[in-house]
Amino acid sequence: MLTLGIDLGAQANETYGCAIDWSGGACRVAALHPKLDDERLVKLVTDDAFAAIGVDVPFGWPVAFVELLTARGSAQSWSVDAARLRLRDTDRHCKRLTGKDPLSVSSDRIAAPAMRWRLLATRVASASARLHEVYPGSALAVWSLEHKAYKNADQRDARIRILSALRAKLSLCVVDADAECLATCADALDALVASLIARAVALGRVHPIPPDLEAAAACEGWIQIPTCNVAELRC
């Protein structure tokens, strides 16, 4: 099995991919894909070789926010609770399960990558059944790994600790050049974690969508959160 993780940024230089090969009971970083522009991203995501693909970007916007925009300034539309405009049901669900707060796609900087992803939607439609929204920070929290302070340039040591823990728990094989990239670049590390979450999805080891949230999830997107510990991804 091959899985793919994408850490999607607003621009190519912020977008990384990570393919993991699970064949023969192994766990090996098969390739890192740095600085993915739209053409390379579409080609990679639509490759049938990948059983599951985790993409770190919101797949939709809060229903209340969309309704507000399409109401064209109706006075009634402004009476909605502001929290419903900021957060999706999956964001609140993620908070309950993991303690992590996903960024608001309607009011935070994640909006730009989300718009890029939506503009690519028709071009990656052939892979839609294999595409899954993920949030690396929530998975790291579930796996009891560092998840609060590893993104900044001066937090390289935290990224090294995360990578070392994953290598130990999964017997993850990473060549030296890729290990250096993962230690240097938080986007690359998030792509690796996204690929691990894709593996959890492929194994059916993620939280199901509660029945009462299925309608919202179809419109807003749904963050896949593992139910297993990280070592069980090799099973």
Sequence and secondary structure as in RCSB ss.txt:
>XXXX:A:sequence
MLTLGIDLGAQANETYGCAIDWSGGACRVAALHPKLDDERLVKLVTDDAFAAIGVDVPFGWPVAFVELLTARGSA
QSWSVDAARLRLRDTDRHCKRLTGKDPLSVSSDRIAAPAMRWRLLATRVASASARLHEVYPGSALAVWSLEHKAY
KNADQRDARIRILSALRAKLSLCVVDADAECLATCADALDALVASLIARAVALGRVHPIPPDLEAAAACEGWIQI
PTCNVAELRC
>XXXX:A:secstr
 EEEEEE  SSGGG EEEEEE GGG  EEEEEE S  HHHHHHHHT TT SEEEEES SS  HHHHHHHHTTT G
GGGGS HHHHH  HHHHHHHHHHS     TTTSTTHHHHHHHHHTGGGGGGGGGGEEE  HHHHHHHTT   SS 
 SGGGHHHHHHHHHHHHHHHT B  HHHHHHHHH HHHHHHHHHHHHHHHHHTT B    GGGHHHHHHH  B  
B S GGGGG 
